Amino acid sequence: MKNFFWGLQAITENFLFFSKQLSQYQLFWGFAVGFFVATLFYGFLITDHPKQVPTVLFHDSSSSFQKIYQRKEGQAYSTSFYDFSKKANRLKTAFLLAGILAIVLTLISLLTVFYG
């Protein structure tokens, strides 16, 4: 049982060492911040309403469409739901791919720092 606790202690120490090394790796942080800003900038360019990007990302298409576009009683919406749905799906896909790419790049840079 002592070996198990020593193993946990070694994993914790490695994780702390890894965190310290990553926090001091300026090239990684510069790239990560730049990548995040570029993704946000792309998200704002792709939408008609940049203030509504969080609404589009965190709600389904129908509820975000109703929150963004208002309609008068008894009249149709002024914007097509199909067009909005295409833009919302493109925005969600872009942010999902950016998140996956950021995770992969983080893993690659960590492997490079420790084993390269």
C-alpha positions in Angstrom: 0.0 0.0 0.0 3.0 2.3 0.6 4.0 2.0 -3.1 0.5 3.3 -4.1 0.9 6.4 -2.0 4.4 7.0 -3.2 3.1 6.7 -6.7 0.4 9.3 -6.0 3.0 11.5 -4.5 5.3 11.2 -7.5 2.4 12.0 -9.9 1.6 15.1 -7.9 5.2 16.3 -7.9 5.4 15.7 -11.6 2.2 17.6 -12.2 3.5 20.6 -10.1 6.8 20.5 -11.9 4.9 20.4 -15.2 2.7 23.4 -14.2 5.8 25.4 -13.2 7.6 24.6 -16.5 4.5 25.5 -18.6 3.9 28.8 -16.8 7.5 29.8 -17.6 7.3 28.8 -21.3 6.6 32.2 -22.9 6.4 31.0 -26.4 3.5 28.7 -25.5 1.6 31.4 -23.7 2.1 33.9 -26.5 0.8 31.4 -29.0 -2.1 30.3 -26.8 -3.3 33.9 -26.2 -2.9 34.8 -29.9 -4.8 31.7 -31.0 -7.6 32.5 -28.5 -7.8 36.1 -29.7 -7.8 35.1 -33.4 -10.7 32.6 -32.7 -12.7 35.3 -30.9 -12.0 37.8 -33.8 -13.2 35.2 -36.3 -16.3 34.6 -34.2 -17.1 38.3 -34.2 -16.5 38.6 -37.9 -18.7 35.7 -38.9 -21.8 36.8 -37.0 -24.2 39.7 -37.7 -24.5 40.5 -34.0 -21.1 40.3 -32.2 -22.6 40.8 -28.8 -24.7 37.7 -29.2 -21.7 35.3 -29.7 -22.1 33.7 -26.2 -25.8 33.3 -26.8 -25.2 31.5 -30.1 -22.4 29.3 -28.6 -24.2 28.2 -25.4 -27.8 27.8 -26.5 -29.4 25.8 -29.2 -30.2 27.4 -32.6 -33.9 28.0 -32.0 -33.7 29.6 -28.6 -30.7 31.8 -29.6 -32.6 32.8 -32.8 -35.6 33.9 -30.6 -33.3 35.8 -28.3 -31.5 37.7 -31.0 -34.2 38.4 -33.5 -37.5 39.9 -32.4 -40.8 39.8 -34.3 -43.9 41.8 -34.0 -47.2 40.0 -33.0 -48.8 38.3 -36.0 -45.8 38.9 -38.3 -43.0 36.7 -39.5 -39.3 37.1 -38.5 -37.4 39.5 -40.7 -34.4 37.1 -41.0 -34.4 33.5 -42.2 -33.9 30.8 -39.5 -32.2 28.7 -42.1 -29.5 31.3 -42.7 -29.1 31.9 -39.0 -28.8 28.2 -38.3 -26.1 27.9 -41.0 -24.1 30.7 -39.4 -24.6 29.4 -35.9 -23.4 25.9 -36.8 -20.4 27.4 -38.6 -19.6 29.5 -35.5 -20.0 26.5 -33.1 -17.9 24.3 -35.4 -15.1 27.0 -35.5 -15.0 27.3 -31.7 -15.1 23.5 -31.2 -12.2 23.0 -33.7 -10.3 25.8 -32.1 -10.7 24.2 -28.7 -9.6 20.8 -30.0 -6.6 22.3 -31.8 -5.6 24.3 -28.6 -5.7 21.1 -26.6 -3.6 19.2 -29.2 -1.1 22.0 -29.5 -0.8 22.2 -25.7 -0.1 18.5 -25.6 2.5 18.7 -28.4 4.3 21.7 -26.7 4.3 19.9 -23.4 5.8 16.8 -25.0 8.4 19.0 -26.7 9.3 20.7 -23.5 9.8 17.6 -21.5 11.0 15.1 -24.0 12.5 17.2 -26.8 
